[in-house]
Amino acid sequence: MPTFAFHTYGCQMNVRESEAAAKALLDAGHTPAADEESADIVIVNSCSVRGKAEDKALGKLGLLCATKRERPNRVIGLMGCMAQRLGNDIFKKIPTLDFSIGTRCADRVAPAVEAALQGSATLAMKDLHEQPDAPSGHVYQGGFSAFVTILLGCNRRCAYCIVPDVRGDEWSRPARDVLKEVRELAANGVKEVTLLGQSIMNYGLRTPAFDELDPPSPGGYTLPFPRLLEAVAAIDGIERIRFTSGHPSGVTDELIRLYREEPKLCHHLHLPVQSGSTGVLSRMRRGYTRERYLEAVKRLREAVPDIAVTTDVIVGFPGETEADFEETRTMMAEAGFDNAFIFKYSPRPGTVSATWEDDVSDAEKARRNQVLLGDQDVRGAQINQALIGQTVEVLAEGPSLRNKARWSGRTSSNKIVIFTPPERIQPGDIVSLTIAKAAPQTLYAE
């Protein structure tokens, strides 16, 4: 049977959906390729959050389709957010593409591959108001860490964000399905799970439609998010739990209590802020003020002093003045972020902000981006320097990419640690290490 490979762009949810599609191809009798170059079938899983992400995916597809001149039987496919957004127009941009599969359609990849092998092009889109397809499983390769999708879609409708248009309304998977998947992962040696959702703290606010037709067994309905975290923590074999991405409205007393009392819940929260200016946040339709966001961070840190808080920030949003930008700088300093992912605003077709004048120049966006990155490097170095001499528990991931004699791993607070491995260590082992040196993004230990 032909071999396959995936090239995945974007968020962890795309990684999870590539796994689901790969599992479907395995079940259909195909085998993974040793590498992308040798694969008979290559599928690009795309992202639409920023224009640059789409440009990368289009460029990659162009290069892959060009290989069909020497390998005419090679199958090149597209899936994910960009496919959903562009629909049939993708074939105008890439005429030799074999198929395009939208979001919530991982189960349709295997039939599309079969059709392409028979010489038929395929476009498969799903009405995003329909019940989503449940993830079809993971490709087990002896891994110790796995992503588990618990919430699909998003209802927030931020002014700049295309996610609701390409992923649909929020839909919470039934708790029974989530817990069954985590138990299966634990039985296969997974020790760490990362729960995924575009606005994950909304999990459980909307009951899946099919529960009305198929009454669930006890525990089948969705649970409030903190209850689901507790249920996952009760599963034998799971040692660490992470989740992403958060929202200040979800930082409740119950979640804070869980951070304080549940040892399996990692002391890290990714809490996108996007701007430190209340005026900009209002235009973004983020649903909170600068003060409310900082209050959420303060409450977390008072209850869990060692918690690491990371964030996303957009610079150059329409109407962002120099004063607005300076408010973002001071807010980031006050919040004391352990890390920050900083992006230049990119108008996305169909969003509210795309109808506004993109009035911050590219040069100014680049300057503001560099200023915030520089600030974060200083802040990250200060935070990490304070850890020198402390002993931390690290989940070992394997040899470092830059130096195979050293290993890398992550702390509960999601900090990368490079260390000399002890004898008989295995990926997935939790080891105690003393921090000897620190850089803005990395810790070094013995």
DRENDO-1510 file (C-alpha; in Angstrom, 1 decimal, always signed):
<recs>
REC; n; res; u; v; w
REC; 1; MET; +0.0; +0.0; +0.0 .
REC; 2; PRO; +1.2; +3.6; -0.6 .
REC; 3; THR; +3.0; +5.3; +2.2 .
REC; 4; PHE; +1.8; +8.6; +3.8 .
REC; 5; ALA; +3.2; +11.7; +5.6 .
REC; 6; PHE; +1.6; +14.8; +7.2 .
REC; 7; HIS; +3.0; +18.3; +7.3 .
REC; 8; THR; +1.2; +20.2; +10.0 .
REC; 9; TYR; +1.0; +23.9; +10.6 .
REC; 10; GLY; -0.7; +25.8; +13.4 .
REC; 11; CYS; -2.0; +24.9; +16.9 .
REC; 12; GLN; -1.9; +21.7; +19.0 .
REC; 13; MET; -5.4; +20.9; +17.8 .
REC; 14; ASN; -4.1; +20.6; +14.2 .
REC; 15; VAL; -1.5; +18.2; +15.5 .
REC; 16; ARG; -4.2; +16.1; +17.2 .
REC; 17; GLU; -6.3; +16.2; +14.0 .
REC; 18; SER; -3.4; +15.0; +11.9 .
REC; 19; GLU; -3.1; +12.1; +14.4 .
REC; 20; ALA; -6.7; +11.3; +13.9 .
REC; 21; ALA; -6.4; +11.3; +10.1 .
REC; 22; ALA; -3.2; +9.2; +10.3 .
REC; 23; LYS; -5.0; +6.7; +12.4 .
REC; 24; ALA; -7.8; +6.5; +9.7 .
REC; 25; LEU; -5.2; +5.9; +7.0 .
REC; 26; LEU; -3.5; +3.2; +9.1 .
REC; 27; ASP; -6.9; +1.5; +9.5 .
REC; 28; ALA; -7.4; +1.7; +5.7 .
REC; 29; GLY; -4.1; -0.3; +5.3 .
REC; 30; HIS; -1.7; +2.5; +4.5 .
REC; 31; THR; +1.7; +2.8; +6.2 .
REC; 32; PRO; +3.7; +5.8; +7.5 .
REC; 33; ALA; +6.6; +6.9; +5.3 .
REC; 34; ALA; +10.1; +7.0; +6.6 .
REC; 35; ASP; +10.1; +10.7; +5.7 .
REC; 36; GLU; +8.1; +13.3; +3.7 .
REC; 37; GLU; +10.3; +13.1; +0.7 .
REC; 38; SER; +9.7; +9.4; +0.2 .
REC; 39; ALA; +6.0; +9.4; +0.9 .
REC; 40; ASP; +3.5; +8.5; -1.8 .
REC; 41; ILE; +0.8; +10.6; -0.1 .
REC; 42; VAL; +1.6; +13.9; +1.6 .
REC; 43; ILE; -1.2; +15.8; +3.4 .
REC; 44; VAL; -0.7; +19.4; +4.5 .
REC; 45; ASN; -2.8; +20.3; +7.6 .
REC; 46; SER; -3.3; +24.1; +7.4 .
REC; 47; CYS; -3.9; +27.1; +9.7 .
REC; 48; SER; -5.7; +30.3; +8.9 .
REC; 49; VAL; -5.2; +32.3; +12.1 .
REC; 50; ARG; -2.7; +34.7; +10.3 .
REC; 51; GLY; -2.0; +35.4; +6.7 .
REC; 52; LYS; +1.6; +34.3; +7.1 .
REC; 53; ALA; +0.4; +30.8; +8.1 .
REC; 54; GLU; -1.7; +30.5; +5.0 .
REC; 55; ASP; +1.2; +31.8; +2.8 .
REC; 56; LYS; +3.4; +29.0; +4.3 .
REC; 57; ALA; +0.9; +26.3; +3.6 .
REC; 58; LEU; +0.2; +27.6; +0.0 .
REC; 59; GLY; +4.0; +27.7; -0.6 .
REC; 60; LYS; +4.4; +24.2; +0.7 .
REC; 61; LEU; +1.6; +22.8; -1.4 .
REC; 62; GLY; +3.1; +24.4; -4.5 .
REC; 63; LEU; +6.4; +22.8; -3.9 .
REC; 64; LEU; +4.8; +19.4; -3.2 .
REC; 65; CYS; +2.6; +19.5; -6.3 .
REC; 66; ALA; +5.6; +20.4; -8.4 .
REC; 67; THR; +7.1; +17.0; -7.5 .
REC; 68; LYS; +4.1; +15.4; -9.4 .
REC; 69; ARG; +6.0; +16.2; -12.6 .
REC; 70; GLU; +8.5; +13.5; -11.8 .
REC; 71; ARG; +6.1; +11.4; -9.7 .
REC; 72; PRO; +2.7; +11.7; -11.5 .
REC; 73; ASN; +1.1; +9.1; -9.2 .
REC; 74; ARG; +2.0; +11.0; -6.0 .
REC; 75; VAL; -1.1; +12.2; -4.1 .
REC; 76; ILE; -1.0; +15.7; -2.5 .
REC; 77; GLY; -3.9; +16.7; -0.2 .
REC; 78; LEU; -4.9; +19.6; +2.0 .
REC; 79; MET; -6.9; +19.6; +5.2 .
REC; 80; GLY; -7.8; +22.0; +8.0 .
REC; 81; CYS; -8.7; +25.7; +8.5 .
REC; 82; MET; -7.4; +27.1; +5.2 .
REC; 83; ALA; -9.2; +24.4; +3.3 .
REC; 84; GLN; -12.4; +25.2; +5.1 .
REC; 85; ARG; -12.0; +29.0; +4.4 .
REC; 86; LEU; -11.1; +28.8; +0.7 .
REC; 87; GLY; -13.4; +25.9; -0.3 .
REC; 88; ASN; -13.3; +25.3; -4.1 .
REC; 89; ASP; -11.0; +28.4; -4.6 .
REC; 90; ILE; -8.1; +26.3; -3.4 .
REC; 91; PHE; -8.1; +24.5; -6.8 .
REC; 92; LYS; -7.8; +27.8; -8.6 .
REC; 93; LYS; -4.6; +28.5; -6.6 .
REC; 94; ILE; -3.2; +25.0; -6.7 .
REC; 95; PRO; -4.8; +23.3; -9.8 .
REC; 96; THR; -2.9; +20.0; -9.4 .
REC; 97; LEU; -4.0; +19.5; -5.8 .
REC; 98; ASP; -5.7; +16.1; -5.4 .
REC; 99; PHE; -8.1; +16.8; -2.6 .
REC; 100; SER; -9.1; +19.4; +0.0 .
REC; 101; ILE; -10.8; +18.5; +3.3 .
REC; 102; GLY; -12.2; +21.0; +5.7 .
REC; 103; THR; -12.2; +21.1; +9.5 .
REC; 104; ARG; -14.2; +18.5; +11.6 .
REC; 105; CYS; -13.6; +16.1; +8.7 .
REC; 106; ALA; -10.6; +14.0; +9.7 .
REC; 107; ASP; -12.8; +10.9; +9.0 .
REC; 108; ARG; -13.1; +11.9; +5.3 .
REC; 109; VAL; -9.3; +11.9; +4.6 .
REC; 110; ALA; -9.0; +8.2; +4.0 .
REC; 111; PRO; -11.9; +8.1; +1.4 .
REC; 112; ALA; -10.4; +11.2; -0.3 .
REC; 113; VAL; -7.0; +9.4; -0.5 .
REC; 114; GLU; -8.7; +6.4; -2.1 .
REC; 115; ALA; -10.5; +8.6; -4.6 .
REC; 116; ALA; -7.3; +10.4; -5.5 .
REC; 117; LEU; -5.5; +7.1; -6.0 .
REC; 118; GLN; -8.2; +6.3; -8.5 .
REC; 119; GLY; -7.7; +9.6; -10.3 .
REC; 120; SER; -10.6; +11.6; -8.8 .
REC; 121; ALA; -10.2; +15.1; -7.2 .
REC; 122; THR; -12.2; +15.6; -4.0 .
REC; 123; LEU; -13.6; +18.6; -2.1 .
REC; 124; ALA; -15.1; +17.6; +1.3 .
REC; 125; MET; -16.6; +20.3; +3.5 .
REC; 126; LYS; -18.9; +19.9; +6.5 .
REC; 127; ASP; -21.6; +22.2; +7.7 .
REC; 128; LEU; -20.0; +23.6; +10.9 .
REC; 129; HIS; -23.4; +23.7; +12.5 .
REC; 130; GLU; -23.6; +19.9; +12.3 .
REC; 131; GLN; -22.5; +17.7; +15.1 .
REC; 132; PRO; -18.7; +17.4; +14.8 .
REC; 133; ASP; -16.9; +14.1; +14.2 .
REC; 134; ALA; -15.4; +12.6; +17.3 .
REC; 135; PRO; -11.6; +12.2; +17.1 .
REC; 136; SER; -10.8; +8.7; +15.7 .
REC; 137; GLY; -7.8; +7.8; +17.9 .
REC; 138; HIS; -4.1; +8.4; +18.2 .
REC; 139; VAL; -1.2; +6.8; +16.4 .
REC; 140; TYR; +0.6; +5.0; +19.2 .
REC; 141; GLN; +4.4; +5.2; +18.8 .
REC; 142; GLY; +5.5; +4.6; +22.3 .
REC; 143; GLY; +4.9; +8.2; +23.3 .
REC; 144; PHE; +4.5; +9.4; +26.9 .
REC; 145; SER; +2.6; +12.6; +26.1 .
REC; 146; ALA; -0.6; +13.1; +24.1 .
REC; 147; PHE; -3.1; +15.8; +23.1 .
REC; 148; VAL; -6.8; +15.2; +23.8 .
REC; 149; THR; -9.4; +17.5; +22.2 .
REC; 150; ILE; -12.3; +18.2; +24.5 .
REC; 151; LEU; -13.9; +21.3; +23.0 .
REC; 152; LEU; -14.3; +22.1; +19.3 .
REC; 153; GLY; -15.1; +25.5; +17.8 .
REC; 154; CYS; -15.5; +28.9; +19.5 .
REC; 155; ASN; -18.4; +31.2; +20.4 .
REC; 156; ARG; -16.4; +34.3; +21.4 .
REC; 157; ARG; -16.3; +36.1; +18.1 .
REC; 158; CYS; -13.3; +38.3; +18.8 .
REC; 159; ALA; -13.1; +41.0; +16.2 .
REC; 160; TYR; -9.9; +39.8; +14.6 .
REC; 161; CYS; -10.4; +36.0; +14.8 .
REC; 162; ILE; -11.4; +33.7; +12.0 .
REC; 163; VAL; -11.6; +30.6; +14.2 .
REC; 164; PRO; -15.5; +30.6; +14.6 .
REC; 165; ASP; -15.8; +30.8; +10.8 .
REC; 166; VAL; -13.5; +27.8; +10.0 .
REC; 167; ARG; -14.1; +25.7; +13.1 .
REC; 168; GLY; -17.8; +26.4; +13.9 .
REC; 169; ASP; -19.7; +26.9; +17.2 .
REC; 170; GLU; -18.5; +25.5; +20.5 .
REC; 171; TRP; -19.2; +21.8; +21.0 .
REC; 172; SER; -18.1; +19.9; +24.2 .
REC; 173; ARG; -17.3; +16.2; +23.8 .
REC; 174; PRO; -19.1; +14.0; +26.3 .
REC; 175; ALA; -17.1; +13.4; +29.5 .
REC; 176; ARG; -17.5; +9.6; +29.0 .
REC; 177; ASP; -15.7; +9.8; +25.6 .
REC; 178; VAL; -12.9; +12.1; +26.9 .
REC; 179; LEU; -12.3; +9.8; +29.9 .
REC; 180; LYS; -12.4; +6.7; +27.7 .
REC; 181; GLU; -9.8; +8.2; +25.4 .
REC; 182; VAL; -7.5; +9.2; +28.3 .
REC; 183; ARG; -7.8; +5.7; +29.9 .
REC; 184; GLU; -6.7; +4.1; +26.6 .
REC; 185; LEU; -3.8; +6.5; +26.4 .
REC; 186; ALA; -2.7; +5.7; +29.9 .
REC; 187; ALA; -3.0; +2.0; +29.1 .
REC; 188; ASN; -0.5; +2.6; +26.2 .
REC; 189; GLY; +2.0; +4.3; +28.5 .
REC; 190; VAL; +1.0; +7.9; +28.2 .
REC; 191; LYS; +1.9; +9.8; +31.4 .
REC; 192; GLU; +1.0; +13.4; +30.4 .
REC; 193; VAL; -2.1; +14.6; +28.6 .
REC; 194; THR; -2.8; +18.1; +27.3 .
REC; 195; LEU; -6.5; +18.9; +27.0 .
REC; 196; LEU; -7.3; +21.1; +24.0 .
REC; 197; GLY; -10.0; +23.6; +23.2 .
REC; 198; GLN; -10.1; +27.0; +21.5 .
REC; 199; SER; -11.7; +28.5; +24.6 .
REC; 200; ILE; -11.3; +25.4; +26.8 .
REC; 201; MET; -12.6; +26.9; +30.1 .
REC; 202; ASN; -16.1; +26.9; +28.4 .
REC; 203; TYR; -16.0; +23.1; +28.3 .
REC; 204; GLY; -19.4; +21.7; +29.5 .
REC; 205; LEU; -21.5; +24.8; +28.9 .
REC; 206; ARG; -23.1; +23.2; +25.9 .
REC; 207; THR; -24.3; +19.5; +26.0 .
REC; 208; PRO; -23.6; +17.6; +22.8 .
REC; 209; ALA; -26.8; +17.2; +20.7 .
REC; 210; PHE; -26.5; +13.4; +20.2 .
REC; 211; ASP; -26.9; +12.8; +24.0 .
REC; 212; GLU; -30.5; +13.7; +23.5 .
REC; 213; LEU; -30.8; +10.8; +21.0 .
REC; 214; ASP; -28.5; +8.4; +22.8 .
REC; 215; PRO; -28.9; +8.7; +26.6 .
REC; 216; PRO; -25.5; +8.3; +28.0 .
REC; 217; SER; -24.3; +6.0; +30.8 .
REC; 218; PRO; -23.5; +7.7; +34.1 .
REC; 219; GLY; -20.9; +10.4; +33.6 .
REC; 220; GLY; -21.7; +10.6; +29.9 .
REC; 221; TYR; -22.9; +14.2; +29.9 .
REC; 222; THR; -20.3; +17.0; +29.9 .
REC; 223; LEU; -19.1; +18.2; +33.3 .
REC; 224; PRO; -18.0; +21.7; +34.4 .
REC; 225; PHE; -14.4; +22.1; +33.4 .
REC; 226; PRO; -12.8; +21.7; +36.9 .
REC; 227; ARG; -14.8; +18.5; +37.4 .
REC; 228; LEU; -13.5; +17.1; +34.2 .
REC; 229; LEU; -9.9; +17.9; +35.3 .
REC; 230; GLU; -10.6; +16.0; +38.6 .
REC; 231; ALA; -11.9; +13.0; +36.7 .
REC; 232; VAL; -8.9; +12.9; +34.4 .
REC; 233; ALA; -6.6; +13.2; +37.4 .
REC; 234; ALA; -8.2; +10.1; +39.0 .
REC; 235; ILE; -7.1; +7.9; +36.0 .
REC; 236; ASP; -4.3; +5.6; +37.0 .
REC; 237; GLY; -1.1; +6.1; +35.0 .
REC; 238; ILE; -1.7; +9.8; +34.2 .
REC; 239; GLU; +0.9; +11.8; +36.1 .
REC; 240; ARG; +0.6; +15.3; +34.5 .
REC; 241; ILE; -2.3; +17.3; +33.1 .
REC; 242; ARG; -2.1; +20.4; +31.0 .
REC; 243; PHE; -4.7; +22.4; +29.1 .
REC; 244; THR; -4.9; +25.2; +26.6 .
REC; 245; SER; -6.0; +27.9; +25.9 .
REC; 246; GLY; -7.5; +29.9; +28.9 .
REC; 247; HIS; -9.6; +33.0; +29.3 .
REC; 248; PRO; -9.7; +35.3; +32.4 .
REC; 249; SER; -13.4; +34.5; +32.8 .
REC; 250; GLY; -12.5; +30.9; +33.5 .
REC; 251; VAL; -10.1; +31.7; +36.4 .
REC; 252; THR; -12.7; +30.8; +39.0 .
REC; 253; ASP; -12.3; +30.0; +42.7 .
REC; 254; GLU; -12.9; +26.3; +41.9 .
REC; 255; LEU; -10.1; +26.2; +39.3 .
REC; 256; ILE; -7.7; +28.0; +41.6 .
REC; 257; ARG; -8.5; +25.5; +44.3 .
REC; 258; LEU; -7.7; +22.7; +41.9 .
REC; 259; TYR; -4.4; +24.2; +41.0 .
REC; 260; ARG; -3.6; +24.4; +44.7 .
REC; 261; GLU; -4.7; +20.9; +45.7 .
REC; 262; GLU; -4.4; +18.6; +42.7 .
REC; 263; PRO; -0.7; +17.5; +42.3 .
REC; 264; LYS; -1.2; +16.2; +38.8 .
REC; 265; LEU; -2.4; +19.6; +37.4 .
REC; 266; CYS; +0.7; +21.3; +36.1 .
REC; 267; HIS; +1.5; +24.7; +37.5 .
REC; 268; HIS; +1.3; +26.5; +34.1 .
REC; 269; LEU; -1.5; +28.4; +32.5 .
REC; 270; HIS; -1.5; +29.9; +29.0 .
REC; 271; LEU; -3.8; +32.9; +29.3 .
REC; 272; PRO; -3.9; +35.0; +26.1 .
REC; 273; VAL; -4.2; +38.7; +26.8 .
REC; 274; GLN; -3.7; +40.2; +23.3 .
REC; 275; SER; -3.4; +43.8; +24.5 .
REC; 276; GLY; -2.8; +45.7; +27.7 .
REC; 277; SER; -5.0; +48.6; +26.7 .
REC; 278; THR; -8.7; +48.4; +27.8 .
REC; 279; GLY; -9.7; +50.5; +24.8 .
REC; 280; VAL; -8.0; +48.1; +22.4 .
REC; 281; LEU; -9.4; +45.0; +24.3 .
REC; 282; SER; -12.9; +46.5; +23.9 .
REC; 283; ARG; -12.5; +46.9; +20.1 .
REC; 284; MET; -11.1; +43.4; +20.0 .
REC; 285; ARG; -14.2; +42.1; +21.7 .
REC; 286; ARG; -12.2; +40.2; +24.2 .
REC; 287; GLY; -14.7; +40.5; +27.1 .
REC; 288; TYR; -12.5; +41.8; +29.8 .
REC; 289; THR; -10.5; +44.9; +30.9 .
REC; 290; ARG; -6.9; +45.3; +31.6 .
REC; 291; GLU; -7.7; +45.4; +35.3 .
REC; 292; ARG; -9.8; +42.2; +35.2 .
REC; 293; TYR; -7.1; +40.3; +33.5 .
REC; 294; LEU; -4.4; +41.4; +36.0 .
REC; 295; GLU; -6.8; +40.5; +38.9 .
REC; 296; ALA; -7.1; +37.0; +37.5 .
REC; 297; VAL; -3.3; +36.6; +37.3 .
REC; 298; LYS; -2.9; +38.1; +40.9 .
REC; 299; ARG; -5.4; +35.6; +42.3 .
REC; 300; LEU; -3.6; +32.7; +40.6 .
REC; 301; ARG; -0.2; +33.8; +41.9 .
REC; 302; GLU; -1.5; +34.4; +45.4 .
REC; 303; ALA; -2.8; +30.8; +45.6 .
REC; 304; VAL; +0.0; +29.1; +43.6 .
REC; 305; PRO; +3.2; +31.2; +43.9 .
REC; 306; ASP; +5.2; +29.0; +41.5 .
REC; 307; ILE; +2.7; +29.0; +38.7 .
REC; 308; ALA; +4.0; +30.1; +35.3 .
REC; 309; VAL; +1.7; +32.3; +33.2 .
REC; 310; THR; +2.3; +32.6; +29.5 .
REC; 311; THR; +0.4; +34.7; +27.0 .
REC; 312; ASP; -0.3; +35.8; +23.4 .
REC; 313; VAL; -0.1; +39.4; +22.3 .
REC; 314; ILE; -1.1; +41.2; +19.1 .
REC; 315; VAL; +0.7; +44.4; +18.1 .
REC; 316; GLY; -0.6; +46.8; +15.5 .
REC; 317; PHE; -4.3; +46.2; +15.9 .
REC; 318; PRO; -6.3; +48.8; +14.0 .
REC; 319; GLY; -6.3; +52.0; +16.0 .
REC; 320; GLU; -3.6; +51.0; +18.4 .
REC; 321; THR; -1.8; +54.2; +19.3 .
REC; 322; GLU; +1.6; +54.5; +20.8 .
REC; 323; ALA; -0.1; +55.1; +24.2 .
REC; 324; ASP; -2.0; +51.8; +23.8 .
REC; 325; PHE; +1.2; +50.1; +23.0 .
REC; 326; GLU; +2.9; +51.5; +26.1 .
REC; 327; GLU; +0.0; +50.2; +28.2 .
REC; 328; THR; +0.7; +46.7; +26.8 .
REC; 329; ARG; +4.3; +47.1; +27.8 .
REC; 330; THR; +3.5; +48.1; +31.4 .
REC; 331; MET; +0.8; +45.5; +31.7 .
REC; 332; MET; +3.2; +42.7; +30.6 .
REC; 333; ALA; +5.7; +43.9; +33.2 .
REC; 334; GLU; +3.0; +43.9; +35.9 .
REC; 335; ALA; +1.7; +40.5; +35.0 .
REC; 336; GLY; +5.3; +39.1; +35.0 .
REC; 337; PHE; +4.8; +36.7; +32.1 .
REC; 338; ASP; +7.1; +33.7; +32.0 .
REC; 339; ASN; +6.9; +33.7; +28.2 .
REC; 340; ALA; +4.9; +35.5; +25.6 .
REC; 341; PHE; +4.1; +34.8; +21.9 .
REC; 342; ILE; +3.9; +38.1; +20.1 .
REC; 343; PHE; +2.3; +38.5; +16.7 .
REC; 344; LYS; +1.9; +41.3; +14.2 .
REC; 345; TYR; -1.7; +42.0; +13.4 .
REC; 346; SER; -2.9; +40.4; +10.2 .
REC; 347; PRO; -6.4; +41.1; +8.9 .
REC; 348; ARG; -8.4; +38.0; +8.2 .
REC; 349; PRO; -11.1; +37.9; +5.5 .
REC; 350; GLY; -14.6; +37.9; +7.0 .
REC; 351; THR; -13.7; +39.2; +10.4 .
REC; 352; VAL; -15.0; +42.5; +11.8 .
REC; 353; SER; -11.6; +44.1; +12.1 .
REC; 354; ALA; -10.9; +43.3; +8.4 .
REC; 355; THR; -13.4; +46.0; +7.5 .
REC; 356; TRP; -11.4; +48.6; +9.5 .
REC; 357; GLU; -8.4; +50.6; +8.2 .
REC; 358; ASP; -5.2; +48.7; +8.9 .
REC; 359; ASP; -3.6; +51.9; +10.0 .
REC; 360; VAL; -0.4; +50.8; +11.8 .
REC; 361; SER; +2.4; +50.5; +9.2 .
REC; 362; ASP; +4.3; +47.2; +8.8 .
REC; 363; ALA; +7.4; +48.9; +9.9 .
REC; 364; GLU; +5.8; +50.1; +13.1 .
REC; 365; LYS; +4.3; +46.6; +13.8 .
REC; 366; ALA; +7.8; +45.2; +13.4 .
REC; 367; ARG; +9.2; +47.7; +15.8 .
REC; 368; ARG; +6.6; +47.1; +18.4 .
REC; 369; ASN; +7.0; +43.4; +18.0 .
REC; 370; GLN; +10.8; +43.6; +18.6 .
REC; 371; VAL; +10.3; +45.9; +21.6 .
REC; 372; LEU; +8.1; +43.4; +23.3 .
REC; 373; LEU; +10.3; +40.5; +22.5 .
REC; 374; GLY; +13.3; +42.3; +24.0 .
REC; 375; ASP; +11.3; +43.1; +27.1 .
REC; 376; GLN; +10.3; +39.5; +27.4 .
REC; 377; ASP; +13.8; +38.3; +27.1 .
REC; 378; VAL; +14.9; +40.5; +30.0 .
REC; 379; ARG; +11.9; +39.4; +32.1 .
REC; 380; GLY; +12.3; +35.7; +31.2 .
REC; 381; ALA; +16.0; +35.8; +32.2 .
REC; 382; GLN; +15.2; +37.4; +35.6 .
REC; 383; ILE; +12.5; +34.8; +36.3 .
REC; 384; ASN; +14.7; +31.9; +35.3 .
REC; 385; GLN; +17.8; +33.3; +37.2 .
REC; 386; ALA; +15.8; +33.1; +40.4 .
REC; 387; LEU; +15.5; +29.3; +39.9 .
REC; 388; ILE; +19.2; +28.6; +40.0 .
REC; 389; GLY; +20.0; +26.3; +42.9 .
REC; 390; GLN; +16.4; +25.0; +43.1 .
REC; 391; THR; +15.5; +21.3; +42.7 .
REC; 392; VAL; +12.8; +20.7; +40.2 .
REC; 393; GLU; +11.0; +17.6; +38.8 .
REC; 394; VAL; +11.4; +17.3; +35.0 .
REC; 395; LEU; +9.5; +15.0; +32.7 .
REC; 396; ALA; +12.3; +13.7; +30.4 .
REC; 397; GLU; +11.5; +13.9; +26.7 .
REC; 398; GLY; +14.7; +12.5; +25.1 .
REC; 399; PRO; +18.0; +13.7; +23.6 .
REC; 400; SER; +18.4; +17.4; +23.0 .
REC; 401; LEU; +18.1; +18.4; +19.3 .
REC; 402; ARG; +21.4; +20.4; +19.5 .
REC; 403; ASN; +23.4; +18.0; +21.6 .
REC; 404; LYS; +22.6; +14.3; +21.7 .
REC; 405; ALA; +24.8; +13.8; +24.8 .
REC; 406; ARG; +22.3; +16.0; +26.7 .
REC; 407; TRP; +18.6; +15.5; +27.2 .
REC; 408; SER; +15.7; +17.9; +27.4 .
REC; 409; GLY; +12.5; +17.8; +29.5 .
REC; 410; ARG; +9.9; +20.1; +31.0 .
REC; 411; THR; +9.1; +21.2; +34.5 .
REC; 412; SER; +5.5; +21.3; +35.7 .
REC; 413; SER; +5.6; +25.0; +34.9 .
REC; 414; ASN; +6.4; +24.1; +31.3 .
REC; 415; LYS; +10.0; +25.4; +31.4 .
REC; 416; ILE; +12.5; +23.6; +29.1 .
REC; 417; VAL; +15.4; +22.0; +31.0 .
REC; 418; ILE; +18.6; +20.7; +29.4 .
REC; 419; PHE; +20.5; +18.2; +31.5 .
REC; 420; THR; +23.0; +15.3; +31.5 .
REC; 421; PRO; +21.0; +12.1; +31.7 .
REC; 422; PRO; +21.5; +9.6; +34.5 .
REC; 423; GLU; +22.0; +5.9; +33.5 .
REC; 424; ARG; +19.0; +3.9; +32.4 .
REC; 425; ILE; +16.8; +6.9; +31.8 .
REC; 426; GLN; +13.8; +6.5; +29.5 .
REC; 427; PRO; +11.6; +9.1; +27.8 .
REC; 428; GLY; +8.7; +9.8; +30.1 .
REC; 429; ASP; +10.7; +9.3; +33.3 .
REC; 430; ILE; +10.3; +12.0; +35.9 .
REC; 431; VAL; +13.7; +13.0; +37.3 .
REC; 432; SER; +14.7; +15.5; +40.1 .
REC; 433; LEU; +17.3; +18.0; +38.8 .
REC; 434; THR; +19.1; +21.0; +40.3 .
REC; 435; ILE; +19.1; +24.1; +38.2 .
REC; 436; ALA; +22.7; +25.3; +37.5 .
REC; 437; LYS; +22.3; +27.9; +34.8 .
REC; 438; ALA; +19.5; +29.9; +33.2 .
REC; 439; ALA; +18.7; +31.6; +29.9 .
REC; 440; PRO; +15.6; +33.6; +29.0 .
REC; 441; GLN; +13.9; +30.5; +27.5 .
REC; 442; THR; +15.9; +27.6; +28.8 .
REC; 443; LEU; +17.2; +26.1; +32.1 .
REC; 444; TYR; +20.3; +24.0; +32.5 .
REC; 445; ALA; +20.6; +21.4; +35.2 .
REC; 446; GLU; +22.7; +18.5; +36.6 .
</recs>
